């Protein structure tokens, strides 16, 4: 199996499966010989390791909503609205929101972009830069119905579970909206 590894400020590909915890590292810059390294000693030396064995992908889920875009936007973009359905406790300071569930540690997300009554895009501060979650409000051209579109990131094998989690959250939102 070929994976990316960062070690000693250089990027390598490594081939997993060499015996006894040793891995052959091949420099990304075309090093034909590679380097045999004991991965456990790297960890013990507290060197930075960044293994990219599974990458998250973007997915979207859509829900028709029976309310105006303005009302829906309030539930998606304000701490009081989000606390009604998304998290147990939500606080905001400027463009950074703190979310906590079941009395656990708060997780922070920064607002990246927003357009009133159209969308709000957040980035979890502990996630890679390219990942975000976004609530978009669209109108169906055919039925003129309001549609909530949620974009998020998950590993491919977790998309179904994450979609079900959003389904649960959105049901709570609908309950709060009276929809």
ABEGO torsion letter per residue (X at the ends): XBBBBBBGGBBBBBBBGBBGGBBBBBBAAGBAAEBBBBAAAAAAAGBBBBBBABBBBBBBBBBBBBBBAAAAAAAAABAAAAAAAABABBBBBEABBBBBBGGBBBBBBBBABBBBGABBBBBBAABBAABBBBBBBBBBAAAGBBBBBBBBBBBAAAAAAAAAAAAAAAAAAAAAAGX
